Amino acid sequence: MDAPTLAWNQVQMALESENIILDYQTVLKGTNAYLGDVNRGTAYIAQINGEIAGSLLVTREWSDWRNVWIWWIQSVYTVPKYRRKGVYKALYSHLQELVKSSEDVIGIRLYVARNNPAAMETYRKLGMTDEHYTTFEWLRDPDTFKPA
């Protein structure tokens, strides 16, 4: 995997979708962490002509209600010149096929920033719904927390 490109994609995604400036070196460390440990997540990439056109990260959530895993899509990014060409759709379809053939994964979830209506429309067109849950979070102040 190309950790520098995946990390750069995340820096760009945060800036474009949420106007958040991420520290590239921190994101690169985080990317290398999940690339080196499948328990932290799995990267999926779409390539066009040997170039990374899009990427996403899948993490797992255990459902005690169902006794199976649910996959969470995170860090979705499509390179601007490849947008509106079905890159995310291809990645999502691939994940759906993996889930359908799995004996211990029931489905796929993701979260999206409220100020990203284009992404929401894409997800709805692919059959995802937002009718069951609202995500709440609490995060430590990033200015006072520096991960190892």
VMD Tcl script that draws the C-alpha trace (Angstrom):
set ca {
  {0.00 0.00 0.00}
  {1.04 3.55 -0.58}
  {0.86 5.02 2.94}
  {2.00 8.53 1.92}
  {-0.75 8.77 -0.72}
  {-3.41 7.36 1.60}
  {-2.38 9.81 4.31}
  {-2.36 12.73 1.87}
  {-5.84 11.76 0.70}
  {-7.07 11.97 4.30}
  {-5.53 15.39 4.83}
  {-7.29 16.57 1.66}
  {-10.59 14.92 2.62}
  {-10.65 16.61 6.05}
  {-9.93 19.99 4.49}
  {-12.48 19.62 1.69}
  {-15.34 18.06 3.65}
  {-14.99 19.61 7.11}
  {-12.52 22.48 6.67}
  {-10.22 20.79 9.20}
  {-6.46 21.05 8.80}
  {-4.82 17.78 9.82}
  {-1.14 17.31 10.56}
  {0.19 15.16 7.71}
  {2.87 13.45 9.84}
  {0.27 12.41 12.44}
  {-2.05 11.08 9.73}
  {0.87 9.22 8.12}
  {1.68 7.56 11.48}
  {-1.99 6.61 11.84}
  {-2.10 5.24 8.32}
  {1.03 3.17 8.86}
  {-0.48 1.92 12.13}
  {-3.56 0.45 10.47}
  {-1.60 -0.83 7.48}
  {0.61 -2.71 9.93}
  {-2.18 -4.07 12.13}
  {-5.34 -5.54 10.58}
  {-7.09 -5.14 13.95}
  {-6.96 -1.36 13.48}
  {-8.54 -1.39 10.05}
  {-8.23 -2.42 6.45}
  {-7.61 -0.09 3.52}
  {-9.34 -0.55 0.19}
  {-8.20 1.34 -2.86}
  {-9.50 1.84 -6.38}
  {-6.91 2.29 -9.10}
  {-7.23 3.72 -12.57}
  {-4.26 3.27 -14.88}
  {-2.08 2.27 -11.92}
  {-2.91 5.44 -9.96}
  {-4.89 5.51 -6.71}
  {-8.23 7.04 -7.71}
  {-9.96 6.55 -4.39}
  {-9.61 4.93 -1.02}
  {-11.43 4.12 2.16}
  {-10.76 2.50 5.51}
  {-12.91 -0.22 7.07}
  {-12.98 -0.73 10.82}
  {-15.04 -3.30 12.70}
  {-17.70 -3.02 15.41}
  {-18.88 -6.06 17.33}
  {-22.67 -6.32 17.62}
  {-23.68 -8.20 20.72}
  {-27.30 -7.85 19.55}
  {-26.56 -9.92 16.46}
  {-23.39 -11.83 17.43}
  {-21.67 -10.60 14.26}
  {-19.44 -7.80 13.02}
  {-20.57 -4.58 11.38}
  {-18.09 -2.80 9.15}
  {-17.66 0.95 9.41}
  {-16.45 2.83 6.35}
  {-14.16 5.68 7.26}
  {-11.77 8.02 5.53}
  {-13.52 7.97 2.14}
  {-11.67 9.94 -0.51}
  {-11.83 10.13 -4.28}
  {-9.11 12.05 -6.12}
  {-10.76 15.09 -7.74}
  {-10.01 14.13 -11.35}
  {-11.74 10.77 -10.80}
  {-14.90 12.06 -9.13}
  {-18.30 11.27 -10.66}
  {-16.76 8.26 -12.42}
  {-18.05 5.52 -10.11}
  {-14.93 5.13 -7.97}
  {-16.73 5.11 -4.62}
  {-19.54 3.02 -6.07}
  {-16.99 0.38 -7.12}
  {-15.38 0.34 -3.67}
  {-18.75 0.14 -1.94}
  {-19.99 -2.63 -4.24}
  {-16.81 -4.61 -3.50}
  {-17.43 -4.28 0.24}
  {-21.05 -5.35 -0.18}
  {-19.92 -8.50 -1.99}
  {-17.44 -9.26 0.80}
  {-20.18 -8.83 3.40}
  {-22.62 -11.00 1.43}
  {-20.09 -13.82 1.31}
  {-19.07 -13.49 4.97}
  {-20.39 -15.68 7.76}
  {-19.70 -13.15 10.50}
  {-20.30 -9.66 9.00}
  {-23.88 -8.42 8.69}
  {-23.59 -4.97 7.18}
  {-21.91 -1.66 6.54}
  {-22.24 1.69 8.29}
  {-20.62 5.06 7.89}
  {-20.90 8.55 9.23}
  {-20.88 11.73 7.19}
  {-20.51 15.38 8.11}
  {-23.85 17.17 8.09}
  {-22.40 19.85 5.83}
  {-21.60 17.34 3.07}
  {-24.88 16.94 1.15}
  {-23.13 15.62 -1.98}
  {-21.74 12.66 -0.05}
  {-25.11 12.04 1.60}
  {-26.81 11.95 -1.79}
  {-24.21 9.48 -3.10}
  {-24.77 7.17 -0.13}
  {-28.56 7.36 -0.51}
  {-28.33 6.55 -4.22}
  {-26.41 3.41 -3.30}
  {-29.20 2.30 -0.97}
  {-27.83 3.41 2.39}
  {-30.22 5.04 4.86}
  {-29.87 7.49 7.71}
  {-33.11 6.64 9.45}
  {-31.90 4.60 12.45}
  {-29.14 6.41 14.29}
  {-27.65 9.80 15.00}
  {-23.99 9.80 15.93}
  {-22.83 11.63 19.06}
  {-19.22 12.04 20.06}
  {-16.92 13.41 22.68}
  {-13.26 13.96 21.86}
  {-10.43 15.27 23.98}
  {-9.06 18.65 22.99}
  {-6.63 17.89 20.13}
  {-4.43 20.79 21.23}
  {-3.76 19.12 24.58}
  {-3.73 15.49 23.40}
  {-0.78 14.24 21.40}
  {-0.87 10.52 20.56}
  {2.31 8.50 20.83}
}
mol new
graphics top color blue
foreach p $ca { graphics top sphere $p radius 0.5 }
foreach p [lrange $ca 0 end-1] q [lrange $ca 1 end] { graphics top cylinder $p $q radius 0.2 }
display resetview
